[in-house]
Amino acid sequence: MLQMLHLLCQVPRSLLPQGDLLTFLHHLDLQLLHPVLLLQVFWILILEPVNILITEKGKAATRAAVLEYFDVSGDDFDKHIANEDSYYEVVLKDLPYTKVKAFEDYCKTDEGADVIGVRFETVYKRNYPNGSLACHLLGYTASGNVGQGGIEGYYNDYLNGVDGKTYRYMSGLGGVDSETVAAQNGETVVSTIDMNIQKIIEDNITEYMQNTGAKQIGIIAMDPNNGEILGMASSRTYDPNDPMNTQALRNMTVTVTQEVEIEGADENADSLISVESAKKNTTATTESSEDGTTTESSTEATTEQKNVKTEEVEYDFSKMSDEEFHSTIDGFTSDQLYEALNYVWQNYCISDVFEPGSTYKAFTIAGAMEDGVISDGDEFLCDGSQVVVEGESPIYCSYRAGHGMVDVKRALAVSCNDALMQIADKEGPETFDKYQMIFNIGSKTGIDLEGETTGIKYDVENLNPTELATSSFGQGVTTSMIQMAAGFCSVINGGNYYVPHVVKRLLDSDGNVVENMDPVLVRKTISKEVSDYMKTYLQAVVEEGTGYAAGIEGYTIGGKTGTAEKLPRGNGKYVLSFIGFTPVENPQIMLYVVVDEPHVEDQSGSGAGAKLFNQVMQDLLPYLNVYSTNGDDVAYDGTEEPLSSAFDTDTETADTEAATEDAAAEDTSAEDTSADDTSTDDTSADDTSYDDTADDSYTADDTWEDDSGTGDDTDTWSGDEDYSGE
């Protein structure tokens, strides 16, 4: 027997109230709340011609009853019993029990006593009454209840039991005997996903997409203390009940591969492939001669060489009329259709990779501190750029006028590229790469979901000066969201790297625990001392630096911003992100938000990642029972205005924010170090190069008020970043 999915309550985590968990069950318990997957039972109508045809009386009675109680015509019935040696003819599928019971009740009457050779088999189909809720976490099932994607795919062998079967065969005396193999229940899979957190995340994504819009949004909520995934969602959704429904593509932009024939092209060109097209199929025929012997003849196939190339074609279905949309979909091959639908099915949070940009700076600083390369209070002079290779153009800071003298804490708060490059240079390639591996960058996390990818990084032998410099602020490195989330949790939880996971325990059919999926501690990444420093640094990002849009009055929140200008440069398309946590003193939840191409005029200045983080966290905190601290504990960089007013553009200083990480990369020929040149099969088409124009750059008011450019801690910051309103 197969499983059912419900939402169950569990013992609350510290500071967290009782929450509903996604659970795969083998039986229906009416006491459980909020079912998100139900196992529905259907029946198959089967006829046994051998028995039906024993007597005319039995045949007539059976025929009349089947036609009366089921949607079967006389011709269909006769066709199904035509094979008089058969014991198994499937007539109808997916019958409800009401029809089956009515027929069986009739057969128990005197009038129906002569009905013979009719039986029913049960089948189980999974139904998702809540539609797209947690669709990428759940996955879906193909024919035969074979799990695809998510929990369905990863735990398919646990969820699927063994169907019961009845075998009928001729006995030695000419009768019919039968043997029944009992069904075996599968196991119950209890998930870590909190339904309320999941719904809060999805509702906020839906609201953002309706009010503002974006190419893609991904959000992960995670317990930083054990690796449990509390919620995970993206803006591309589908209904697991109907995963092949192309309507899910209606407002999406997808890329599919197609072959184009090239006339007169060089057959040996690398961009071309040789295709053999058969003009005639090879056939073999057997002929009988007059003397009874046989001869075999064949027809040779002829082939034609065609030169074709494959090219990727982008389809923006959101700009098509309904007629154009359906016409395009109808013209797809089956491979193209699956390629398009894969955009919907794949879990953006674990299957797509991108350059993390300045969110990566937390790893650079944490690794350097742990290795003793830098210490709290160390200072670095930011003059706006850094020459990493003699004779080559400098790599610029996000603020080209220079931040002046900044300590480690301030360097992270204002997202100073110059300071980060100096820190990476002090580390050297070996140490820097060591911490790439310690934080599991460029490797799978091992999360128990199908479809996880790896991303890429520069290995130590390829960490040349330019690559080392740009990698320090997250350029040239590509990661998935789950990679960043798992590594970041270790930065804030005392240095413990846990395998992220979505399943909490396995139960047998009686509810007994078969296996507890205890948190798996992989390694120590950093010491608790360094972790404590990092928490205060990340808090400064929100209270004094680039992440103030993520702040919530009365709560201590830490985190880091990131902004990416996508290839090709200058197209105005960006990926915005924010990774953060609360409370700073004892982190209970980590929230990672990525917004790909927000639909605003100035994507780079929108602050979309931090602002969406703020919106989601404001909804989560009351549910999590994380109560506000003294409002005086949270500062907003000198302004007492409402948070919403902080997004107004400072028109007088906006031009000074044009200096970006990406611009720096371009000036140092860093396009050669972009993901295009380091890509693997795991990189997505959306691999990006980062530009911290909005999140990580400061206006002219951010400069130290010291004509020498050195400054000191007595100088003040306005903190007025150039965010445009959405």
Secondary structure, 3 states (H helix, E strand, C coil): CCCEEEEEECCCCCCCCCCEEEEEECCCCCCCEEEEEEEEEEEEEEECHHHHCCCHHHHHHHHHHHHHHCCCCHHHHHHHCCCCCCCCEEEEEEECHHHHHHHHHHHCCCCCCCCCCEEEEEEEEEECCCCCCCHHHHCEEECCCEEECHHHHHCHHHHCCECCEEEEEECCCCCEEEEEECCECCCEEEEEEEHHHHHHHHHHHHHHHHHCCEEEEEEEEECCCCCEEEEEEECCCCCCCCCCCHHHHCCCEEEEEEEEECCCCCCCCCCCEEEEEECCCCEEEEEECCCCCEEEEEECCCEEEEEEEEEEEEEEHHHCCHHHHHHHHHHCCHHHHHHHHHHHHCCHHHHCEECCHHHHHHHHHHHHHHCCCCCCCCEEEECCEECCCCCCCCEECCCCCCCEEEEHHHHHHCCCHHHHHHHHHHHHHHHHHHHHHHCCCCCCCCCCCECCCCCECCCHHHCCHHHHHHHHCCCCCEEEHHHHHHHHHHHHCCCEEECCECEEEEECCCCCEEEECCCCEEEECCCHHHHHHHHHHHHHHHHCCCCHHHCCCCCCCEEEEEEEEECCCCCCCEEEEEEEEECCCCCCEEEEEEEEEECCCCCCCCCHHHHHHHHHHHHHHHHHCCCCCCHHHCCCCCCCCCHHHHHCCCCCCHHHHHCCHHHHHHHCCHHHHCHHHHCCCCCCCCCEEECCCCCCCCCHHHCCCCCCCCCCCCCCCCCCCCCCCC
